[in-house]
Amino acid sequence: MMSSRFAGPLTVIANLTAFSACACLAFARNVNALFYAYDGSYLLAAARDQLNFGQPTFDYTSNFLQSIGNIQLPQNARLLPFLWPIGWFSDLRVARIASYLILAAIVFLTAYGLARLLSQPRTIALTAGWILGFATTPFVPRPFFYEILFVAPSFVVIAVAPVVAFGLIRQAGRSNLLADAAILMGLVALAFYALAAVPLLLPIVALGTAVYVVIALFLARRRSELLRKLAILAAALAIATLLRWPWYALGLFLDTAPNFFPNDYTAVYHDAIYASVLFHGKTIGRAGPLLVVSSAIGAILSLRSVDSELRASAWMLLALIATFFGAGIALASMPHWILPPPIYFEVAVWPLYGVFAGIALIRISNVTVALLARQCRLATRCRLQAILPVVALVVAAVLVLSKRPTAMVFPYPPQLSPVTAILQANIGLDGATTFGGRVATIMPVKVDGLDAVAQQIIVASNWAQAVGNDEMSIGLWYYRVPTLFEYNQFLSPLFHALLKRALQRPRLAYQRNMTLITYADAPVLKLLGVRYVLMPHPDGSLGTLRATEDRAGEPWGLIELEAPNLATYSPSSVEMRDGLAATLDFVVDDSVDLTKRAVAREMITGPLTPARSPMLSVTNEDLHVVADSDGRSLLIVPVEFSHCMTLRETHPGDGGTATLMRVDGLLTGAVFEHHLDATLSFRIGPLRNPSCRWLDYQDMKTMLR
C-alpha cells in the first residue's frame, strides 16, 4: 500500500527529472535561442537591472535609462522565478540555461496539471507535459515552433495563470463555505500576482482566463454550485474594484501614445501567421500545425466521452480552433490591425492543445500497440507501451540534432566600444551618482524605405554585429547609460507628441512601442537633459565633437551639447497655456529661451528667483535634488511629470513644503522657497498609487480638448 501511495508522485518526479535532463542537454546545445535576438537581449538587460538596482517587489518605478523617465516595462523580474538565475549566476551561459530549465518545467507541469484537473489518467497528463514542453521551449533549433518564449519568456504566464484560475473555480461550490472563502482569496491573490508581475500582459491573461472560467462554469454539477461559483467571481471583482485595480489597468493601457495617436503608427499584424500556429507551416515550422491538428483529433475523439469535463473542454477547444482559423482569414484581408495579435491569446490555449494532443497520441498508440501485440506475438501490450517513451526520446533527439544550433543574431553581453566608454565614464548611472545627462542617437530614415523604426533597428543591429554594441539602446543600457531612446509598449503620449513636433523630420508613421528620433533640435534636446548626441555626418554647430567612428564609409560623431538641463534650468518667467498644441508651440519656438522661460497649466504666485547651486543625483530608482534660492524658485527636473511621482523633503525650506507641477508640457517642475533637499520617487503598483496613471490619462485628455 505504501508503494502504491507513492508510485504516482514518483512517476511524475521521474518524468520531470528525465524531461529536465533532456532540456538541459538541448538548451546547452541551442543556447543562442535562449533569450533570443533583440527582444531577448532587451529582457536580459532589463531583468538584470530590476534584480540588482532596487526594483521594489510589488511596484514599478521610473526607468531613467530610457526616454525621460517613463514607467519601466511592466514585467517584474523579482516575481518571475524563471528570471531569477540572471541574478544568481555570473556565467551568462549558465544563467540562460537555468532560466529556461525553470521555464520548461513550468510548461511541463502546467500541461500535466490541466490534464489531471480534467480527470485524465497520469499517462495522458505526462504525455501532455512532454509534448507541450518539447514543442514550445527552445529544444529544437529554429525554425520549428512559434518562438515567443524564446524572446519573451514572461508570456508563459499567459499559459499558467488561466489554468490556475480554472483549478480554483472548478472546485468552487463543491465543498463548504470556508473552502469557498479560501478559493476567493486564491483568485484575488492570482489577480494581484498578474497585476504586479506582468501587467504588460493583462488583457491577454484576462481573456485567456475567461475561456477557462467558462469551462469551469459549464462543469457545475448543480444549480447551487453554479450560483456559488458566480458569487465567488462577483466577490473577487468587488474586491478588485475596492482596491482600484480596474483604474490601475485602464491607466496603464489608456495613457499611451498608440491610444491617443493611433494614426501615427503603422499596422504590423496583417498575415494569418499572427492568428495561430496553425498557419505557420513552412514559414516558421510544421510543429505548430501538427500540434493544433493533433489536438483537434484528440478533441473529436473525446466528444463522445462519458466524462462531462472532457466533453466540455473538447467542445471549447474546437470552438477556439475555429475562431483562430477565422482570425487568420480576417488578418490576411484586413488593412489595419494594431491591437495585440490573436496568436498571443492562443498561448493561453497551449495547455489545452497539449492535453488533447496527448489524448490523440495515447489513443493512437494504444490501437497500434494492440495490433502489433496481436500480429507479432513477440511481447505483451504492456512491454510495447514501455518502449514508447524510448521511441519518443529517439525521435526528439533526431529532431534536435538534425538542425544546426541557432546562431546569435544580436550580441549579448555587448562590448564596451570607444563611444560607449566615453558615455559610461561621463553619464553612466551606477548606484548613487550625480545625473550627468542623456545621450540621443539620431538616425535619419528613408521616406520610401522600410518601416522607419525597422530601418533604425537594422542600422543599430548591423553596428552591433560590427563592434559588439548598437550604441542606441541595449548596448548603452547594459552599461547604465541613459538614452532618449525608449522601447516600451507604454510609451508616454506627451513624450511622443514632443518628439513628433521637434525631433522627427520628416514625420512618418511607424511601428508602435519604440521612439523615433531623426532630427537634432538642440534647445529641445538640452531641455530634456540630453548632453550627448550620436549622429551621422555630425553637425559641429550643435556642440563639441568628442569622438568619431566610420560606419561602412559613413562618418558618425559623438557631440557634447553645451549646458544641458541637469535640473539646472530655473526660469524666472512662467506663461500659462492649457492646450497641448499651444504648449508645444511655446517649447519648439526658437525665439524662446527655455533656460529662463517656461510654460505651465497653473499659475505660480509671486515672483520667481533663479535657483542657486542645483544638483540632481540618482540613487537606484529615485532622484535626489538639492538647490538654494534667495526667494521662491522653480526648478525644471528633466524627468516626465506624473501623478505617480511623489516628493519627500529631507529638510523643508523656510517657506514651507515644496510642490511638484507640470511644466513645458511634460516635465516635472519643483517649486520651493530658499532651500530644496528632496527625493523624487515614482511608484505604481496594485497596492501603491494604483490610479495615478489614470490621473495622467485624464490630464492628457484635458490637454487635447
Backbone hydrogen bonds, N-H to C=O, Kabsch-Sander energy under -0.5 kcal/mol:
donor,donor_aa,acceptor,acceptor_aa,energy
5,R,1,M,-2.2
6,F,2,M,-1.6
7,A,3,S,-1.1
8,G,4,S,-0.7
10,L,6,F,-2.3
11,T,7,A,-2.1
12,V,8,G,-2.0
13,I,9,P,-2.8
14,A,10,L,-2.7
15,N,11,T,-2.4
16,L,12,V,-2.9
17,T,13,I,-2.6
18,A,14,A,-2.5
19,F,15,N,-3.0
20,S,16,L,-2.6
21,A,17,T,-2.3
22,C,18,A,-2.3
23,A,19,F,-2.6
24,C,20,S,-2.7
25,L,21,A,-1.9
26,A,22,C,-2.6
27,F,23,A,-3.4
28,A,24,C,-2.0
29,R,25,L,-1.5
30,N,26,A,-2.2
31,V,28,A,-0.6
33,A,30,N,-2.0
34,L,31,V,-1.5
35,F,33,A,-0.6
35,F,150,F,-0.9
36,Y,33,A,-0.8
36,Y,150,F,-2.0
40,G,36,Y,-2.0
41,S,37,A,-2.2
42,Y,38,Y,-2.4
43,L,39,D,-2.1
44,L,40,G,-2.0
45,A,41,S,-2.3
46,A,42,Y,-2.5
47,A,43,L,-3.1
48,R,44,L,-2.2
49,D,45,A,-1.9
50,Q,46,A,-2.4
51,L,47,A,-2.4
52,N,48,R,-1.7
53,F,49,D,-2.5
55,Q,50,Q,-0.8
60,Y,684,I,-3.1
63,N,70,N,-3.0
64,F,62,S,-0.9
66,Q,63,N,-1.1
67,S,485,F,-1.1
69,G,63,N,-0.6
69,G,66,Q,-1.8
70,N,66,Q,-0.6
72,Q,61,T,-2.2
75,Q,73,L,-2.5
76,N,197,A,-2.5
77,A,75,Q,-0.8
79,L,76,N,-1.8
80,L,77,A,-1.0
83,L,80,L,-2.6
84,W,80,L,-0.5
84,W,81,P,-1.1
86,I,83,L,-1.5
87,G,84,W,-1.8
88,W,84,W,-1.1
89,F,85,P,-2.4
92,L,90,S,-0.8
95,A,91,D,-2.4
96,R,92,L,-2.6
97,I,93,R,-2.2
98,A,94,V,-2.7
99,S,95,A,-2.4
100,Y,96,R,-2.3
101,L,97,I,-1.9
102,I,98,A,-1.9
103,L,99,S,-2.1
104,A,100,Y,-2.8
105,A,101,L,-2.2
106,I,102,I,-2.1
107,V,103,L,-2.2
108,F,104,A,-2.6
109,L,105,A,-2.7
110,T,106,I,-2.0
111,A,107,V,-2.2
112,Y,108,F,-2.4
113,G,109,L,-3.0
114,L,110,T,-2.4
115,A,111,A,-2.1
116,R,112,Y,-2.1
117,L,113,G,-2.3
118,L,114,L,-1.7
119,S,116,R,-1.7
120,Q,115,A,-2.4
125,A,121,P,-2.2
126,L,122,R,-2.9
127,T,123,T,-2.1
128,A,124,I,-2.5
129,G,125,A,-2.0
130,W,126,L,-2.5
131,I,127,T,-2.7
132,L,128,A,-2.6
133,G,129,G,-2.5
134,F,130,W,-2.3
135,A,131,I,-2.4
136,T,132,L,-2.3
137,T,133,G,-1.2
139,F,137,T,-2.7
140,V,137,T,-0.5
144,F,145,F,-0.6
150,F,147,E,-1.0
151,V,147,E,-1.5
152,A,148,I,-2.8
155,F,152,A,-2.2
156,V,153,P,-2.0
157,V,154,S,-1.8
158,I,155,F,-1.3
159,A,155,F,-0.7
159,A,156,V,-0.8
160,V,156,V,-2.1
161,A,157,V,-2.4
163,V,159,A,-0.7
164,V,160,V,-2.2
165,A,161,A,-2.5
166,F,162,P,-2.4
167,G,163,V,-2.4
168,L,164,V,-1.8
169,I,165,A,-2.8
170,R,166,F,-2.6
171,Q,167,G,-0.8
171,Q,168,L,-0.5
172,A,168,L,-0.8
174,R,171,Q,-1.8
180,D,176,N,-1.7
181,A,177,L,-2.3
182,A,178,L,-2.0
183,I,179,A,-2.3
184,L,180,D,-2.5
185,M,181,A,-2.3
186,G,182,A,-2.1
187,L,183,I,-2.5
188,V,184,L,-2.3
189,A,185,M,-2.6
190,L,186,G,-2.3
191,A,187,L,-2.4
192,F,188,V,-2.7
193,Y,189,A,-2.4
194,A,190,L,-2.3
195,L,191,A,-2.4
196,A,192,F,-2.3
197,A,193,Y,-3.3
198,V,194,A,-1.5
200,L,74,P,-1.8
201,L,198,V,-2.1
202,L,199,P,-1.5
205,V,201,L,-2.8
206,A,202,L,-2.9
207,L,203,P,-2.1
208,G,204,I,-2.7
209,T,205,V,-2.6
210,A,206,A,-2.0
211,V,207,L,-1.3
212,Y,208,G,-1.3
213,V,209,T,-2.4
214,V,210,A,-2.3
215,I,211,V,-1.8
216,A,212,Y,-2.4
217,L,213,V,-2.5
218,F,214,V,-2.2
219,L,215,I,-1.2
220,A,217,L,-1.5
226,L,222,R,-2.0
227,L,223,R,-2.4
228,R,224,S,-2.1
229,K,225,E,-2.3
230,L,226,L,-2.5
231,A,227,L,-2.2
232,I,228,R,-2.2
233,L,229,K,-2.3
234,A,230,L,-2.5
235,A,231,A,-2.5
236,A,232,I,-2.4
237,L,233,L,-2.2
238,A,234,A,-2.2
239,I,235,A,-2.4
240,A,236,A,-2.3
241,T,237,L,-2.2
242,L,238,A,-2.4
243,L,239,I,-2.0
244,R,241,T,-1.5
245,W,240,A,-2.6
248,Y,244,R,-1.6
249,A,245,W,-2.5
250,L,246,P,-2.6
251,G,247,W,-2.5
252,L,248,Y,-1.8
253,F,249,A,-2.0
254,L,250,L,-2.5
255,D,251,G,-1.9
256,T,254,L,-1.9
257,A,491,L,-2.3
260,F,256,T,-1.8
261,F,257,A,-3.2
264,D,261,F,-1.8
265,Y,262,P,-1.4
266,T,510,Y,-1.3
268,V,337,W,-0.7
269,Y,337,W,-1.0
270,H,268,V,-0.8
274,Y,271,D,-1.9
275,A,272,A,-2.2
276,S,272,A,-1.1
279,F,276,S,-1.5
280,H,277,V,-1.5
281,G,277,V,-0.5
283,T,280,H,-2.0
284,I,280,H,-0.7
285,G,281,G,-1.2
287,A,144,F,-1.2
288,G,144,F,-0.6
288,G,285,G,-0.6
290,L,286,R,-2.1
291,L,287,A,-2.3
292,V,288,G,-2.2
293,V,289,P,-2.8
294,S,290,L,-2.5
295,S,291,L,-2.1
296,A,292,V,-2.4
297,I,293,V,-2.3
298,G,294,S,-2.3
299,A,295,S,-2.4
300,I,296,A,-2.6
301,L,297,I,-2.5
302,S,298,G,-0.8
302,S,299,A,-0.6
303,L,299,A,-0.6
303,L,300,I,-1.0
305,S,302,S,-1.8
308,S,306,V,-0.7
311,R,307,D,-2.1
312,A,308,S,-2.6
313,S,309,E,-2.0
314,A,310,L,-2.4
315,W,311,R,-2.5
316,M,312,A,-2.1
317,L,313,S,-2.6
318,L,314,A,-2.4
319,A,315,W,-2.2
320,L,316,M,-2.4
321,I,317,L,-2.7
322,A,318,L,-2.1
323,T,319,A,-2.0
324,F,320,L,-2.7
325,F,321,I,-2.2
326,G,322,A,-2.3
327,A,323,T,-2.5
328,G,324,F,-2.1
329,I,325,F,-1.7
330,A,326,G,-2.4
331,L,327,A,-3.0
332,A,328,G,-1.7
333,S,329,I,-0.8
333,S,330,A,-1.0
334,M,330,A,-2.1
343,I,274,Y,-2.3
344,Y,341,P,-1.7
345,F,341,P,-0.8
346,E,342,P,-1.8
347,V,343,I,-0.6
347,V,344,Y,-1.1
348,A,345,F,-1.7
349,V,346,E,-1.6
350,W,346,E,-0.8
350,W,347,V,-0.8
352,L,349,V,-0.6
353,Y,349,V,-2.3
354,G,350,W,-2.7
355,V,351,P,-2.4
356,F,352,L,-2.5
357,A,353,Y,-2.4
358,G,354,G,-2.1
359,I,355,V,-2.0
360,A,356,F,-2.3
361,L,357,A,-2.6
362,I,358,G,-2.6
363,R,359,I,-2.5
364,I,360,A,-2.5
365,S,361,L,-2.6
366,N,362,I,-2.7
367,V,363,R,-2.1
368,T,364,I,-2.5
369,V,365,S,-3.3
370,A,366,N,-2.3
371,L,367,V,-2.2
372,L,368,T,-2.7
373,A,369,V,-2.8
374,R,370,A,-1.9
375,Q,371,L,-2.4
376,C,372,L,-3.1
377,R,372,L,-0.6
377,R,373,A,-0.9
384,L,380,T,-2.0
385,Q,381,R,-2.5
386,A,382,C,-1.7
387,I,383,R,-0.9
387,I,384,L,-0.6
388,L,384,L,-0.8
388,L,385,Q,-0.7
391,V,387,I,-2.3
392,A,388,L,-2.8
393,L,389,P,-2.3
394,V,390,V,-2.3
395,V,391,V,-2.6
396,A,392,A,-2.5
397,A,393,L,-2.6
398,V,394,V,-2.3
399,L,395,V,-2.2
400,V,396,A,-2.6
401,L,397,A,-2.8
402,S,398,V,-1.5
403,K,400,V,-0.6
415,Q,468,G,-2.6
417,S,415,Q,-1.4
421,A,417,S,-2.6
422,I,418,P,-1.7
423,L,419,V,-2.2
424,Q,420,T,-3.1
425,A,421,A,-2.1
426,N,422,I,-1.5
427,I,423,L,-3.1
428,G,423,L,-0.8
428,G,424,Q,-1.0
429,L,480,R,-3.2
430,D,428,G,-0.6
433,T,431,G,-0.7
433,T,618,V,-2.2
435,F,616,L,-2.8
436,G,434,T,-0.5
438,R,529,G,-2.1
439,V,482,P,-1.7
440,A,532,Y,-2.3
441,T,439,V,-0.5
442,I,440,A,-0.7
442,I,534,L,-2.8
443,M,441,T,-0.6
443,M,517,I,-1.9
449,G,446,K,-1.3
452,A,509,A,-0.5
455,Q,451,D,-2.4
456,Q,452,A,-1.8
457,I,453,V,-2.6
458,I,454,A,-2.3
459,V,455,Q,-2.2
460,A,456,Q,-2.7
461,S,457,I,-2.9
462,N,458,I,-2.6
463,W,459,V,-2.0
464,A,460,A,-2.2
465,Q,461,S,-2.3
466,A,462,N,-1.6
467,V,463,W,-2.8
468,G,464,A,-2.0
469,N,463,W,-0.6
476,L,473,S,-1.2
477,W,473,S,-2.9
478,Y,474,I,-2.6
479,Y,476,L,-0.7
480,R,477,W,-2.2
481,V,476,L,-2.3
483,T,65,L,-2.6
484,L,439,V,-2.0
488,N,513,N,-2.8
491,L,488,N,-0.8
496,H,492,S,-2.2
497,A,493,P,-2.3
498,L,494,L,-2.1
499,L,495,F,-2.5
500,K,496,H,-2.6
501,R,497,A,-1.7
502,A,498,L,-2.7
503,L,499,L,-2.1
510,Y,264,D,-1.6
514,M,511,Q,-0.7
515,T,486,E,-1.7
518,T,503,L,-2.4
518,T,516,L,-0.5
519,Y,503,L,-1.6
521,D,519,Y,-0.9
522,A,520,A,-0.9
525,L,521,D,-2.7
526,K,522,A,-2.7
527,L,523,P,-1.9
528,L,524,V,-1.8
529,G,526,K,-1.6
530,V,525,L,-2.5
531,R,438,R,-2.7
531,R,529,G,-0.5
532,Y,438,R,-2.3
533,V,559,I,-2.6
534,L,440,A,-2.3
535,M,533,V,-0.5
535,M,557,G,-2.1
537,H,555,P,-3.4
540,G,538,P,-0.8
542,L,539,D,-1.7
544,T,560,E,-2.2
546,R,544,T,-0.5
546,R,558,L,-3.6
547,A,558,L,-1.1
549,E,556,W,-2.2
551,R,549,E,-0.6
551,R,554,E,-2.9
552,A,550,D,-0.8
554,E,551,R,-1.8
556,W,549,E,-2.8
557,G,535,M,-2.6
558,L,547,A,-2.8
559,I,533,V,-3.2
559,I,557,G,-0.6
560,E,544,T,-3.2
561,L,531,R,-3.1
561,L,559,I,-0.6
562,E,542,L,-0.5
565,N,526,K,-2.7
566,L,564,P,-1.0
569,Y,636,I,-0.6
570,S,568,T,-0.5
570,S,595,T,-0.7
572,S,596,K,-1.5
573,S,596,K,-1.5
575,E,598,A,-2.8
577,R,575,E,-0.5
577,R,600,A,-2.4
580,L,703,M,-3.0
583,T,579,G,-1.9
584,L,580,L,-2.7
585,D,581,A,-2.1
586,F,582,A,-1.5
587,V,583,T,-2.0
588,V,584,L,-2.5
589,D,585,D,-0.5
589,D,586,F,-0.8
590,D,588,V,-0.5
592,V,589,D,-1.8
594,L,592,V,-1.0
596,K,593,D,-1.6
597,R,593,D,-2.1
598,A,573,S,-2.1
600,A,575,E,-2.6
601,R,662,R,-0.7
605,T,603,M,-0.6
608,L,572,S,-0.6
609,T,632,R,-3.2
612,R,628,D,-3.8
615,M,626,V,-2.4
617,S,624,H,-2.5
618,V,433,T,-3.3
619,T,622,D,-2.4
620,N,431,G,-0.8
620,N,618,V,-0.6
622,D,619,T,-2.3
623,L,680,L,-2.4
624,H,617,S,-2.9
625,V,678,A,-2.6
626,V,615,M,-2.4
627,A,676,L,-2.2
628,D,612,R,-2.7
629,S,674,H,-2.5
633,S,672,F,-2.9
635,L,670,A,-2.4
636,I,569,Y,-2.7
637,V,635,L,-0.8
637,V,668,T,-2.9
639,V,637,V,-2.9
640,E,68,I,-3.1
641,F,666,L,-2.6
645,M,642,S,-1.6
646,T,681,S,-2.6
648,R,679,T,-2.5
649,E,647,L,-0.5
650,T,677,D,-3.3
651,H,677,D,-1.0
653,G,656,G,-0.6
655,G,673,E,-0.7
656,G,653,G,-1.5
659,T,671,V,-2.1
661,M,669,G,-2.1
663,V,667,L,-2.4
664,D,599,V,-3.5
666,L,664,D,-1.1
667,L,663,V,-2.1
668,T,637,V,-1.2
668,T,639,V,-1.4
669,G,661,M,-3.2
669,G,667,L,-0.5
670,A,635,L,-2.8
671,V,659,T,-2.8
671,V,669,G,-0.6
672,F,633,S,-2.1
672,F,670,A,-0.5
674,H,631,G,-2.5
675,H,673,E,-2.8
676,L,627,A,-3.1
678,A,625,V,-2.4
679,T,648,R,-2.8
680,L,623,L,-3.0
681,S,646,T,-2.5
681,S,679,T,-0.6
682,F,621,E,-0.5
683,R,644,C,-1.9
683,R,681,S,-0.6
684,I,60,Y,-1.6
685,G,688,R,-2.5
692,C,689,N,-1.7
695,L,691,S,-1.6
696,D,692,C,-1.8
697,Y,693,R,-2.2
698,Q,694,W,-2.1
699,D,695,L,-2.2
700,M,696,D,-2.3
701,K,697,Y,-2.1
702,T,698,Q,-2.1
703,M,699,D,-1.9
704,L,700,M,-1.1
704,L,701,K,-0.5
705,R,702,T,-0.8
